[in-house]
Amino acid sequence: MIEFVPDIPRWRQVAEVVRGRIADGTYPPRTRVPSVVQLTAEFGIANATAHKVLRALREEGLTYTEPGLGSFVAHRPDDKGEA
């Protein structure tokens, strides 16, 4: 669990952690990112907050959602070794 900064919305702080994990390769392209349930458990946030995190990452183009399967890291053209 992270220590939240009071003046920054929690969803932004959690999104930044997940963004960092995508950037450093912890979550490589086409792999699943944590679900709402996993985010709530790991960060101690509400379901609505976790949904906001996943929506923000999707809107940024970092992830995509497969209905019934979850959210996955999007392929980016600048990824090395990817066609």
N, C-alpha and C positions, 0 to 999 in steps of 0.2 A: 504494500500500500504506500502511496506517496503522501507527503505532507502538503496539504493544500494551502495555497496563498489566498488570504481572505479577499483581496480586491479583484481577483480574476475568476470568472465563472468556472465551476468545476468541470463542465463539459469541455471547455477550451483546454484546461490543463491535462485532462485525460486524453483528448485528441492529440495534444502535443507529444505525449508519451508514445501513443500508437504510431503517430507520424514518424517519430524517431526510430521506432522499431522497424518500420517499413524502410526508412532511409539506410539503416545500418545492416539490413539484410536478415534481421531476426525473423521477419515475415517476408519471404521472397515472393516475386510475382506468381500469381495463380495459386497461392496458398491461402487458407482460411485465416481470417483475423478473428479475434475473440468475439463470441456472441454477446448478446445483451446480458444473459445470465452470467457468463464468465467475467464481463466487465464489472457488473454489480458486485460479484464476489471478490474480485481482485482489488477494486478501488473503493468499495464501500459506498457506491453511488446508487441513486434510485434508477428504476427501469427507464423512466422518461429521460433521465440524464444520459444513460447509455444509448438510448435510441438517438438522441441528439448528436452524440459523438459519431455514431455510425453514419448518420445522415450527412454530417459535415464532411467526413472523409470521402463519402460518395460524391458529394457536390464538388469537392476539390479535384475529383478524378483519380484519387488514390486507390479507391476500392470500387467494386461493383457487386451487386447483389444477384444471386441466383435464387429465385423463389423456391422455398422449401429446403434449400441447401445451406444458405448463409451468405456472409460477405467475404469477398476474396480480394487480395491485392491485385490491382490492375497492372497489366503489362504496360511499360512505358518505352517508347522508342529509344530512349537513351540507355536502356539496360544493356549492359555488355553481354555478348554471347547470345542475344535473342534475335530471332529473325523478324 
